[in-house]
Amino acid sequence: MASSTCSSSWLSPRAPLFTFGSARRQPFFLCFLLSCKPATNAISCFATGPTTSISSGSYSRRWFKPEIIRHWVEDDQPQALQENRFTVVSYNILGDRNAYKHRDMYPNVDPLYLKWAHRKRVICKELAGWNPDIICLQEVDRYFDLLKSVEKLGYAGSYKRRTGDYSDGCAVFWKADEFRLLEAESIEFKALGLRDNVAQLSVFEICKAESKRILVGNIHVLYNPHRGDVKLGQIRFLLSRAQILAEKWGNIPIVLAGDFNSTPQSAIYKFLASSELDIMLYDKKELSGQRNCKPAQVFGVKKEMGNPFSLMDRYLKNCWTNEEIKAATGNSKCQLLLHPLKLSSSYATVKGSTRTRDLHGEPLATSYHSKFLGTVDYLWYSDGVVPIRVLDTLPFDILRRTGGLPCEVKKALSQLQQQSELQPPHHREVIVSRHNGCMFVGINFQEWSFRQHGNEI
């Protein structure tokens, strides 16, 4: 039975701990130092935001202070030594241009807090507080601005901008004194006819243990809820390239981070988790599961009306064109989609409370704004990696009362910061990100340790 500890903070993103091991997940440890120590004390803070009317689905301007406390949930696996662990964080930070282009999605956020100068300062402050070893960011359009700041924290970085007229992309940062970048591959999906999204694959070697390597992937999947065929195609190709690169470097473990723009109830999630999908069994417009995740629908304010012709509609919707089949599977004559990796989701592996998890074991929500409430962010891992613990997300009753993420937070003192960096206890800040903001729901934060077959050494 999983248990929770009280090491939580408004500064700490959701953080699964992992160990490297066999496919059976029976841990044997290879001991070496990776300098990342998670927080050990609980931190409480209070958020202020507009309430949501359950009867009408509207927002009121009455402010409240729901208590925000996130707890560590530990798996039953034997615990790795602290010095063996290292951290990975995935975070959609919301591109500067998108912050204003989609201003309607954040009606409760003061425009002052959308300004990049403010958000950069707070985001970098967060990263300094988390102190992760590897950082995977999405919607980055001020890469060199961020790089200049995180270099002071000891990070090196790589960046891949989206193709076309888009200004944002994906970025990976890593501690230069802890990891050595052996190979990097950037993926442009446009070359495959799969829109302007991009992804990154990075092979890292541990500086203090040169025999230990890991492949980290970072992706921001197409948002469009109606184009599940394109989403599948992007994920399919990423998994294929990840397998090839992992085999090249000796079948090394794989971690895939990012915003997959697909819910745990979706066919796309099923494909990732089960390695196969018969696309003809699904409506191509419902593959991602996003269309039924408006806040009013999730909270039960609006109910879908029955349609006497629903079976006929479903049949018509399931009719795929050859072009759509090719986008999804890579072959217009192939309807069964397969991928070669055995993947698991970190949060589904480490069981949590029904107050914060869905039937799949995933967080109830990693993104909450005026048009969407649900989980779309994941950190998938391959065989040889076992979760040890995760920092759980917020329960629905707290999410409902915030009225959306990000929200304002009156910060409590955090031991993740040095005392000289502490703000006054009642200083109010807002971190505007595409997903989660200062509540950090959906920020995938993982700690890992390396293991090998045989006795502990």
MARDRENLO-500461 format. One record per residue (C-alpha): residue in one letter; x, y, z. Coordinates in nm, 2 decimals, padded with zeros to 4 digits. Layout:
N
<aa a&u X&v Y&w Z> .
...
This chain:
457
<aa m&u 00.00&v 00.00&w 00.00> .
<aa a&u 00.14&v 00.34&w -00.10> .
<aa s&u 00.19&v 00.58&w 00.18> .
<aa s&u 00.24&v 00.96&w 00.18> .
<aa t&u 00.49&v 01.17&w 00.36> .
<aa c&u 00.48&v 01.54&w 00.44> .
<aa s&u 00.75&v 01.66&w 00.21> .
<aa s&u 00.55&v 01.91&w 00.00> .
<aa s&u 00.59&v 02.26&w -00.11> .
<aa w&u 00.43&v 02.52&w -00.33> .
<aa l&u 00.78&v 02.52&w -00.49> .
<aa s&u 00.79&v 02.15&w -00.55> .
<aa p&u 00.64&v 02.01&w -00.87> .
<aa r&u 00.49&v 01.66&w -00.89> .
<aa a&u 00.79&v 01.44&w -00.83> .
<aa p&u 00.82&v 01.06&w -00.90> .
<aa l&u 01.12&v 00.89&w -00.77> .
<aa f&u 01.27&v 00.60&w -00.98> .
<aa t&u 01.54&v 00.34&w -00.97> .
<aa f&u 01.70&v 00.16&w -01.26> .
<aa g&u 01.66&v -00.21&w -01.26> .
<aa s&u 01.53&v -00.52&w -01.44> .
<aa a&u 01.21&v -00.56&w -01.63> .
<aa r&u 01.08&v -00.74&w -01.32> .
<aa r&u 01.14&v -00.42&w -01.12> .
<aa q&u 01.32&v -00.60&w -00.84> .
<aa p&u 01.58&v -00.34&w -00.73> .
<aa f&u 01.95&v -00.39&w -00.70> .
<aa f&u 02.14&v -00.07&w -00.66> .
<aa l&u 02.46&v 00.07&w -00.82> .
<aa c&u 02.58&v 00.33&w -00.57> .
<aa f&u 02.71&v 00.66&w -00.68> .
<aa l&u 02.64&v 01.02&w -00.59> .
<aa l&u 02.38&v 01.23&w -00.78> .
<aa s&u 02.34&v 01.55&w -00.59> .
<aa c&u 01.97&v 01.62&w -00.56> .
<aa k&u 01.80&v 01.61&w -00.23> .
<aa p&u 01.42&v 01.64&w -00.22> .
<aa a&u 01.25&v 01.85&w 00.04> .
<aa t&u 01.17&v 01.69&w 00.37> .
<aa n&u 00.93&v 01.93&w 00.53> .
<aa a&u 00.56&v 02.00&w 00.45> .
<aa i&u 00.48&v 02.35&w 00.33> .
<aa s&u 00.13&v 02.50&w 00.35> .
<aa c&u 00.02&v 02.79&w 00.14> .
<aa f&u -00.30&v 02.95&w 00.05> .
<aa a&u -00.44&v 03.04&w -00.29> .
<aa t&u -00.69&v 03.31&w -00.38> .
<aa g&u -00.92&v 03.30&w -00.67> .
<aa p&u -01.27&v 03.33&w -00.79> .
<aa t&u -01.52&v 03.06&w -00.70> .
<aa t&u -01.71&v 02.85&w -00.95> .
<aa s&u -02.08&v 02.83&w -00.94> .
<aa i&u -02.18&v 02.46&w -00.97> .
<aa s&u -02.53&v 02.54&w -01.07> .
<aa s&u -02.45&v 02.78&w -01.35> .
<aa g&u -02.08&v 02.70&w -01.43> .
<aa s&u -02.01&v 03.08&w -01.40> .
<aa y&u -01.73&v 03.24&w -01.21> .
<aa s&u -01.79&v 03.48&w -00.92> .
<aa r&u -01.55&v 03.74&w -00.79> .
<aa r&u -01.57&v 03.62&w -00.43> .
<aa w&u -01.23&v 03.54&w -00.31> .
<aa f&u -01.14&v 03.26&w -00.08> .
<aa k&u -00.83&v 03.08&w 00.05> .
<aa p&u -00.83&v 02.71&w -00.01> .
<aa e&u -00.54&v 02.54&w 00.16> .
<aa i&u -00.29&v 02.39&w -00.08> .
<aa i&u -00.08&v 02.10&w 00.05> .
<aa r&u 00.08&v 01.83&w -00.17> .
<aa h&u 00.21&v 01.51&w -00.02> .
<aa w&u 00.47&v 01.26&w -00.13> .
<aa v&u 00.33&v 00.92&w -00.21> .
<aa e&u 00.57&v 00.63&w -00.19> .
<aa d&u 00.57&v 00.30&w -00.37> .
<aa d&u 00.63&v -00.03&w -00.19> .
<aa q&u 00.96&v -00.08&w -00.38> .
<aa p&u 01.27&v -00.10&w -00.16> .
<aa q&u 01.40&v 00.25&w -00.13> .
<aa a&u 01.71&v 00.35&w -00.32> .
<aa l&u 01.99&v 00.52&w -00.13> .
<aa q&u 01.95&v 00.90&w -00.14> .
<aa e&u 02.28&v 00.96&w -00.31> .
<aa n&u 02.17&v 00.74&w -00.60> .
<aa r&u 01.88&v 00.95&w -00.70> .
<aa f&u 01.85&v 01.22&w -00.97> .
<aa t&u 01.56&v 01.44&w -01.09> .
<aa v&u 01.38&v 01.51&w -01.41> .
<aa v&u 01.11&v 01.78&w -01.45> .
<aa s&u 00.87&v 01.84&w -01.74> .
<aa y&u 00.69&v 02.18&w -01.75> .
<aa n&u 00.47&v 02.35&w -02.01> .
<aa i&u 00.56&v 02.71&w -01.92> .
<aa l&u 00.32&v 02.89&w -02.17> .
<aa g&u 00.50&v 03.08&w -02.45> .
<aa d&u 00.51&v 03.45&w -02.43> .
<aa r&u 00.32&v 03.50&w -02.75> .
<aa n&u 00.06&v 03.24&w -02.65> .
<aa a&u 00.00&v 03.41&w -02.32> .
<aa y&u -00.15&v 03.70&w -02.50> .
<aa k&u -00.29&v 03.52&w -02.80> .
<aa h&u -00.50&v 03.30&w -02.57> .
<aa r&u -00.57&v 03.56&w -02.30> .
<aa d&u -00.93&v 03.44&w -02.29> .
<aa m&u -00.82&v 03.11&w -02.13> .
<aa y&u -00.70&v 03.29&w -01.82> .
<aa p&u -00.98&v 03.54&w -01.73> .
<aa n&u -00.88&v 03.54&w -01.36> .
<aa v&u -00.52&v 03.64&w -01.41> .
<aa d&u -00.41&v 04.00&w -01.39> .
<aa p&u -00.25&v 04.10&w -01.72> .
<aa l&u 00.05&v 04.22&w -01.52> .
<aa y&u 00.14&v 03.87&w -01.44> .
<aa l&u 00.14&v 03.77&w -01.81> .
<aa k&u 00.44&v 03.99&w -01.88> .
<aa w&u 00.74&v 03.78&w -01.96> .
<aa a&u 00.98&v 03.98&w -01.74> .
<aa h&u 00.77&v 03.88&w -01.44> .
<aa r&u 00.72&v 03.52&w -01.55> .
<aa k&u 01.08&v 03.46&w -01.63> .
<aa r&u 01.19&v 03.58&w -01.29> .
<aa v&u 00.94&v 03.35&w -01.11> .
<aa i&u 01.00&v 03.05&w -01.34> .
<aa c&u 01.38&v 03.07&w -01.29> .
<aa k&u 01.32&v 03.11&w -00.92> .
<aa e&u 01.11&v 02.79&w -00.92> .
<aa l&u 01.38&v 02.60&w -01.11> .
<aa a&u 01.64&v 02.72&w -00.86> .
<aa g&u 01.41&v 02.59&w -00.58> .
<aa w&u 01.34&v 02.26&w -00.74> .
<aa n&u 01.71&v 02.20&w -00.83> .
<aa p&u 01.63&v 01.92&w -01.08> .
<aa d&u 01.91&v 01.75&w -01.28> .
<aa i&u 01.72&v 01.75&w -01.61> .
<aa i&u 01.46&v 02.00&w -01.72> .
<aa c&u 01.22&v 01.94&w -02.01> .
<aa l&u 01.02&v 02.25&w -02.10> .
<aa q&u 00.75&v 02.31&w -02.36> .
<aa e&u 00.62&v 02.63&w -02.52> .
<aa v&u 00.96&v 02.80&w -02.49> .
<aa d&u 00.99&v 03.12&w -02.71> .
<aa r&u 01.25&v 03.30&w -02.50> .
<aa y&u 01.51&v 03.02&w -02.49> .
<aa f&u 01.83&v 03.23&w -02.48> .
<aa d&u 01.68&v 03.45&w -02.22> .
<aa l&u 01.61&v 03.15&w -02.01> .
<aa l&u 01.94&v 02.99&w -02.09> .
<aa k&u 02.13&v 03.30&w -01.96> .
<aa s&u 01.94&v 03.27&w -01.63> .
<aa v&u 01.98&v 02.89&w -01.58> .
<aa e&u 02.34&v 02.89&w -01.68> .
<aa k&u 02.40&v 03.07&w -01.36> .
<aa l&u 02.25&v 02.77&w -01.18> .
<aa g&u 02.49&v 02.53&w -01.35> .
<aa y&u 02.28&v 02.42&w -01.65> .
<aa a&u 02.36&v 02.36&w -02.01> .
<aa g&u 02.08&v 02.35&w -02.27> .
<aa s&u 01.95&v 02.26&w -02.61> .
<aa y&u 01.65&v 02.40&w -02.80> .
<aa k&u 01.43&v 02.31&w -03.10> .
<aa r&u 01.19&v 02.58&w -03.23> .
<aa r&u 00.87&v 02.48&w -03.40> .
<aa t&u 00.86&v 02.51&w -03.77> .
<aa g&u 00.65&v 02.75&w -03.97> .
<aa d&u 00.54&v 03.09&w -03.82> .
<aa y&u 00.55&v 02.97&w -03.46> .
<aa s&u 00.79&v 03.13&w -03.21> .
<aa d&u 00.79&v 02.86&w -02.94> .
<aa g&u 00.95&v 02.52&w -02.91> .
<aa c&u 01.09&v 02.26&w -02.68> .
<aa a&u 01.40&v 02.30&w -02.45> .
<aa v&u 01.60&v 02.06&w -02.24> .
<aa f&u 01.84&v 02.18&w -01.97> .
<aa w&u 02.07&v 01.96&w -01.77> .
<aa k&u 02.33&v 02.01&w -01.49> .
<aa a&u 02.66&v 02.03&w -01.67> .
<aa d&u 02.86&v 01.89&w -01.39> .
<aa e&u 02.63&v 01.59&w -01.34> .
<aa f&u 02.55&v 01.49&w -01.70> .
<aa r&u 02.73&v 01.47&w -02.03> .
<aa l&u 02.53&v 01.50&w -02.35> .
<aa l&u 02.64&v 01.22&w -02.58> .
<aa e&u 02.39&v 01.27&w -02.87> .
<aa a&u 02.10&v 01.50&w -02.94> .
<aa e&u 01.83&v 01.45&w -03.21> .
<aa s&u 01.57&v 01.71&w -03.30> .
<aa i&u 01.25&v 01.60&w -03.48> .
<aa e&u 01.05&v 01.82&w -03.71> .
<aa f&u 00.71&v 01.66&w -03.77> .
<aa k&u 00.64&v 01.89&w -04.06> .
<aa a&u 00.89&v 01.68&w -04.27> .
<aa l&u 00.65&v 01.39&w -04.23> .
<aa g&u 00.34&v 01.60&w -04.31> .
<aa l&u 00.24&v 01.61&w -03.94> .
<aa r&u 00.22&v 01.98&w -03.87> .
<aa d&u 00.48&v 02.21&w -03.71> .
<aa n&u 00.53&v 02.05&w -03.38> .
<aa v&u 00.88&v 01.93&w -03.27> .
<aa a&u 01.04&v 01.69&w -03.03> .
<aa q&u 01.38&v 01.63&w -02.88> .
<aa l&u 01.58&v 01.32&w -02.79> .
<aa s&u 01.89&v 01.34&w -02.58> .
<aa v&u 02.13&v 01.07&w -02.47> .
<aa f&u 02.30&v 01.15&w -02.14> .
<aa e&u 02.59&v 00.99&w -01.96> .
<aa i&u 02.63&v 01.03&w -01.59> .
<aa c&u 02.96&v 01.21&w -01.53> .
<aa k&u 03.04&v 01.01&w -01.22> .
<aa a&u 02.94&v 00.68&w -01.36> .
<aa e&u 03.03&v 00.66&w -01.73> .
<aa s&u 02.87&v 00.32&w -01.78> .
<aa k&u 02.52&v 00.46&w -01.69> .
<aa r&u 02.33&v 00.63&w -01.97> .
<aa i&u 01.97&v 00.74&w -02.02> .
<aa l&u 01.76&v 00.86&w -02.32> .
<aa v&u 01.53&v 01.16&w -02.24> .
<aa g&u 01.26&v 01.26&w -02.48> .
<aa n&u 01.07&v 01.59&w -02.48> .
<aa i&u 00.76&v 01.65&w -02.69> .
<aa h&u 00.47&v 01.90&w -02.72> .
<aa v&u 00.20&v 01.71&w -02.92> .
<aa l&u -00.04&v 01.90&w -03.15> .
<aa y&u -00.32&v 02.06&w -02.95> .
<aa n&u -00.61&v 02.04&w -03.20> .
<aa p&u -00.86&v 01.80&w -03.04> .
<aa h&u -01.01&v 01.70&w -03.38> .
<aa r&u -00.68&v 01.58&w -03.53> .
<aa g&u -00.61&v 01.26&w -03.33> .
<aa d&u -00.46&v 01.11&w -03.65> .
<aa v&u -00.18&v 01.37&w -03.64> .
<aa k&u -00.13&v 01.33&w -03.27> .
<aa l&u -00.09&v 00.95&w -03.31> .
<aa g&u 00.15&v 01.01&w -03.60> .
<aa q&u 00.37&v 01.24&w -03.39> .
<aa i&u 00.38&v 01.00&w -03.10> .
<aa r&u 00.44&v 00.70&w -03.32> .
<aa f&u 00.74&v 00.86&w -03.49> .
<aa l&u 00.89&v 00.98&w -03.16> .
<aa l&u 00.87&v 00.63&w -03.01> .
<aa s&u 01.02&v 00.48&w -03.32> .
<aa r&u 01.32&v 00.72&w -03.31> .
<aa a&u 01.36&v 00.67&w -02.93> .
<aa q&u 01.39&v 00.29&w -02.98> .
<aa i&u 01.65&v 00.33&w -03.25> .
<aa l&u 01.86&v 00.57&w -03.05> .
<aa a&u 01.83&v 00.37&w -02.73> .
<aa e&u 01.94&v 00.05&w -02.91> .
<aa k&u 02.23&v 00.24&w -03.06> .
<aa w&u 02.36&v 00.32&w -02.72> .
<aa g&u 02.32&v -00.02&w -02.57> .
<aa n&u 01.94&v -00.05&w -02.51> .
<aa i&u 01.95&v 00.22&w -02.25> .
<aa p&u 01.64&v 00.32&w -02.04> .
<aa i&u 01.40&v 00.58&w -02.19> .
<aa v&u 01.21&v 00.86&w -02.02> .
<aa l&u 00.96&v 01.05&w -02.23> .
<aa a&u 00.84&v 01.38&w -02.09> .
<aa g&u 00.60&v 01.64&w -02.22> .
<aa d&u 00.26&v 01.77&w -02.30> .
<aa f&u 00.09&v 01.49&w -02.49> .
<aa n&u -00.25&v 01.67&w -02.53> .
<aa s&u -00.44&v 01.35&w -02.46> .
<aa t&u -00.63&v 01.24&w -02.15> .
<aa p&u -00.59&v 00.91&w -01.96> .
<aa q&u -00.93&v 00.80&w -02.09> .
<aa s&u -00.82&v 00.84&w -02.45> .
<aa a&u -00.72&v 00.60&w -02.73> .
<aa i&u -00.39&v 00.77&w -02.75> .
<aa y&u -00.31&v 00.70&w -02.39> .
<aa k&u -00.41&v 00.34&w -02.45> .
<aa f&u -00.17&v 00.32&w -02.74> .
<aa l&u 00.12&v 00.45&w -02.53> .
<aa a&u 00.04&v 00.22&w -02.24> .
<aa s&u -00.04&v -00.10&w -02.44> .
<aa s&u 00.18&v -00.06&w -02.74> .
<aa e&u -00.10&v -00.12&w -02.99> .
<aa l&u -00.42&v 00.04&w -03.12> .
<aa d&u -00.67&v -00.06&w -03.39> .
<aa i&u -00.75&v 00.29&w -03.51> .
<aa m&u -01.07&v 00.18&w -03.70> .
<aa l&u -01.24&v 00.12&w -03.36> .
<aa y&u -01.23&v 00.49&w -03.28> .
<aa d&u -01.37&v 00.82&w -03.39> .
<aa k&u -01.06&v 01.01&w -03.52> .
<aa k&u -01.20&v 01.33&w -03.36> .
<aa e&u -01.22&v 01.16&w -03.02> .
<aa l&u -00.88&v 01.00&w -03.01> .
<aa s&u -00.73&v 01.25&w -02.76> .
<aa g&u -01.03&v 01.26&w -02.52> .
<aa q&u -01.01&v 01.64&w -02.50> .
<aa r&u -01.35&v 01.73&w -02.64> .
<aa n&u -01.54&v 01.63&w -02.32> .
<aa c&u -01.31&v 01.80&w -02.07> .
<aa k&u -01.46&v 02.15&w -02.04> .
<aa p&u -01.47&v 02.25&w -01.67> .
<aa a&u -01.85&v 02.26&w -01.67> .
<aa q&u -01.87&v 01.90&w -01.81> .
<aa v&u -01.61&v 01.77&w -01.57> .
<aa f&u -01.78&v 01.92&w -01.27> .
<aa g&u -02.12&v 01.79&w -01.39> .
<aa v&u -02.28&v 02.13&w -01.47> .
<aa k&u -02.36&v 02.03&w -01.83> .
<aa k&u -02.48&v 01.70&w -01.95> .
<aa e&u -02.45&v 01.57&w -02.30> .
<aa m&u -02.79&v 01.52&w -02.46> .
<aa g&u -02.87&v 01.17&w -02.61> .
<aa n&u -02.89&v 01.14&w -02.98> .
<aa p&u -03.12&v 00.88&w -03.13> .
<aa f&u -02.89&v 00.86&w -03.43> .
<aa s&u -02.58&v 00.82&w -03.22> .
<aa l&u -02.49&v 00.48&w -03.36> .
<aa m&u -02.52&v 00.61&w -03.72> .
<aa d&u -02.32&v 00.92&w -03.63> .
<aa r&u -02.05&v 00.70&w -03.47> .
<aa y&u -02.03&v 00.49&w -03.78> .
<aa l&u -01.99&v 00.79&w -04.01> .
<aa k&u -01.74&v 00.95&w -03.78> .
<aa n&u -01.53&v 00.64&w -03.77> .
<aa c&u -01.48&v 00.65&w -04.15> .
<aa w&u -01.11&v 00.73&w -04.20> .
<aa t&u -00.96&v 00.86&w -04.52> .
<aa n&u -00.64&v 00.70&w -04.65> .
<aa e&u -00.46&v 01.03&w -04.58> .
<aa e&u -00.57&v 01.01&w -04.21> .
<aa i&u -00.47&v 00.65&w -04.18> .
<aa k&u -00.13&v 00.72&w -04.32> .
<aa a&u -00.09&v 01.02&w -04.08> .
<aa a&u -00.17&v 00.79&w -03.78> .
<aa t&u 00.01&v 00.47&w -03.88> .
<aa g&u 00.26&v 00.57&w -04.15> .
<aa n&u 00.09&v 00.35&w -04.40> .
<aa s&u -00.25&v 00.40&w -04.56> .
<aa k&u -00.30&v 00.03&w -04.58> .
<aa c&u -00.22&v -00.04&w -04.22> .
<aa q&u -00.49&v 00.01&w -03.95> .
<aa l&u -00.32&v -00.15&w -03.66> .
<aa l&u -00.08&v 00.09&w -03.49> .
<aa l&u 00.21&v -00.06&w -03.30> .
<aa h&u 00.51&v 00.07&w -03.11> .
<aa p&u 00.81&v -00.13&w -02.99> .
<aa l&u 00.85&v 00.01&w -02.64> .
<aa k&u 00.71&v -00.12&w -02.31> .
<aa l&u 00.61&v 00.21&w -02.14> .
<aa s&u 00.45&v 00.29&w -01.81> .
<aa s&u 00.33&v 00.61&w -01.66> .
<aa s&u 00.50&v 00.72&w -01.34> .
<aa y&u 00.18&v 00.83&w -01.16> .
<aa a&u -00.02&v 00.53&w -01.27> .
<aa t&u 00.26&v 00.31&w -01.12> .
<aa v&u 00.28&v 00.47&w -00.78> .
<aa k&u -00.07&v 00.44&w -00.64> .
<aa g&u -00.23&v 00.75&w -00.48> .
<aa s&u -00.56&v 00.85&w -00.32> .
<aa t&u -00.89&v 00.85&w -00.50> .
<aa r&u -00.92&v 01.22&w -00.40> .
<aa t&u -00.64&v 01.30&w -00.64> .
<aa r&u -00.63&v 01.01&w -00.89> .
<aa d&u -00.86&v 00.88&w -01.16> .
<aa l&u -00.94&v 00.51&w -01.24> .
<aa h&u -00.61&v 00.48&w -01.43> .
<aa g&u -00.41&v 00.61&w -01.14> .
<aa e&u -00.33&v 00.94&w -01.32> .
<aa p&u -00.38&v 01.28&w -01.16> .
<aa l&u -00.74&v 01.41&w -01.19> .
<aa a&u -00.61&v 01.72&w -01.36> .
<aa t&u -00.28&v 01.87&w -01.47> .
<aa s&u -00.43&v 02.15&w -01.67> .
<aa y&u -00.72&v 02.38&w -01.57> .
<aa h&u -00.84&v 02.68&w -01.76> .
<aa s&u -01.16&v 02.82&w -01.90> .
<aa k&u -01.17&v 02.56&w -02.19> .
<aa f&u -01.02&v 02.25&w -02.03> .
<aa l&u -00.99&v 02.06&w -01.71> .
<aa g&u -00.80&v 01.73&w -01.71> .
<aa t&u -00.47&v 01.55&w -01.74> .
<aa v&u -00.25&v 01.58&w -02.05> .
<aa d&u 00.10&v 01.59&w -01.91> .
<aa y&u 00.30&v 01.27&w -01.85> .
<aa l&u 00.64&v 01.12&w -01.78> .
<aa w&u 00.65&v 00.78&w -01.94> .
<aa y&u 00.94&v 00.53&w -01.87> .
<aa s&u 01.06&v 00.21&w -02.03> .
<aa d&u 01.17&v -00.12&w -01.88> .
<aa g&u 01.46&v -00.10&w -01.63> .
<aa v&u 01.31&v 00.20&w -01.45> .
<aa v&u 01.09&v 00.17&w -01.14> .
<aa p&u 00.91&v 00.46&w -00.96> .
<aa i&u 00.98&v 00.50&w -00.60> .
<aa r&u 00.76&v 00.80&w -00.50> .
<aa v&u 00.56&v 01.08&w -00.65> .
<aa l&u 00.45&v 01.42&w -00.53> .
<aa d&u 00.07&v 01.39&w -00.55> .
<aa t&u -00.15&v 01.65&w -00.71> .
<aa l&u -00.45&v 01.84&w -00.58> .
<aa p&u -00.79&v 01.69&w -00.51> .
<aa f&u -01.09&v 01.81&w -00.72> .
<aa d&u -01.25&v 02.01&w -00.43> .
<aa i&u -00.94&v 02.23&w -00.41> .
<aa l&u -00.92&v 02.26&w -00.79> .
<aa r&u -01.28&v 02.36&w -00.82> .
<aa r&u -01.25&v 02.64&w -00.57> .
<aa t&u -00.94&v 02.79&w -00.74> .
<aa g&u -01.15&v 02.87&w -01.05> .
<aa g&u -00.86&v 02.78&w -01.27> .
<aa l&u -00.48&v 02.75&w -01.29> .
<aa p&u -00.27&v 02.95&w -01.24> .
<aa c&u -00.40&v 03.12&w -00.94> .
<aa e&u -00.25&v 03.36&w -00.69> .
<aa v&u -00.06&v 03.22&w -00.40> .
<aa k&u 00.04&v 03.38&w -00.07> .
<aa k&u 00.37&v 03.20&w -00.02> .
<aa a&u 00.47&v 03.02&w 00.29> .
<aa l&u 00.83&v 02.99&w 00.38> .
<aa s&u 00.99&v 02.71&w 00.18> .
<aa q&u 01.30&v 02.51&w 00.28> .
<aa l&u 01.38&v 02.46&w -00.08> .
<aa q&u 01.51&v 02.82&w -00.09> .
<aa q&u 01.80&v 02.96&w 00.10> .
<aa q&u 01.70&v 03.19&w 00.37> .
<aa s&u 01.84&v 03.49&w 00.18> .
<aa e&u 01.61&v 03.42&w -00.11> .
<aa l&u 01.29&v 03.41&w 00.09> .
<aa q&u 01.01&v 03.65&w 00.02> .
<aa p&u 00.80&v 03.79&w 00.30> .
<aa p&u 00.54&v 03.54&w 00.41> .
<aa h&u 00.25&v 03.74&w 00.26> .
<aa h&u 00.41&v 03.84&w -00.06> .
<aa r&u 00.18&v 03.75&w -00.35> .
<aa e&u 00.30&v 03.62&w -00.68> .
<aa v&u 00.15&v 03.45&w -00.98> .
<aa i&u 00.32&v 03.21&w -01.21> .
<aa v&u 00.14&v 03.20&w -01.54> .
<aa s&u 00.21&v 02.87&w -01.73> .
<aa r&u 00.01&v 02.68&w -01.98> .
<aa h&u -00.04&v 02.41&w -01.72> .
<aa n&u -00.06&v 02.45&w -01.35> .
<aa g&u 00.12&v 02.77&w -01.26> .
<aa c&u 00.22&v 02.79&w -00.89> .
<aa m&u 00.00&v 02.50&w -00.79> .
<aa f&u 00.22&v 02.26&w -00.99> .
<aa v&u -00.05&v 02.02&w -01.08> .
<aa g&u 00.08&v 01.83&w -01.38> .
<aa i&u 00.44&v 01.93&w -01.35> .
<aa n&u 00.61&v 01.59&w -01.38> .
<aa f&u 00.90&v 01.59&w -01.14> .
<aa q&u 01.09&v 01.26&w -01.11> .
<aa e&u 01.37&v 01.13&w -00.90> .
<aa w&u 01.56&v 00.83&w -01.02> .
<aa s&u 01.84&v 00.61&w -00.91> .
<aa f&u 02.05&v 00.36&w -01.11> .
<aa r&u 02.05&v -00.01&w -01.05> .
<aa q&u 02.19&v -00.32&w -01.21> .
<aa h&u 02.15&v -00.70&w -01.18> .
<aa g&u 02.34&v -00.86&w -00.90> .
<aa n&u 02.42&v -00.76&w -00.55> .
<aa e&u 02.44&v -00.41&w -00.42> .
<aa i&u 02.78&v -00.26&w -00.46> .
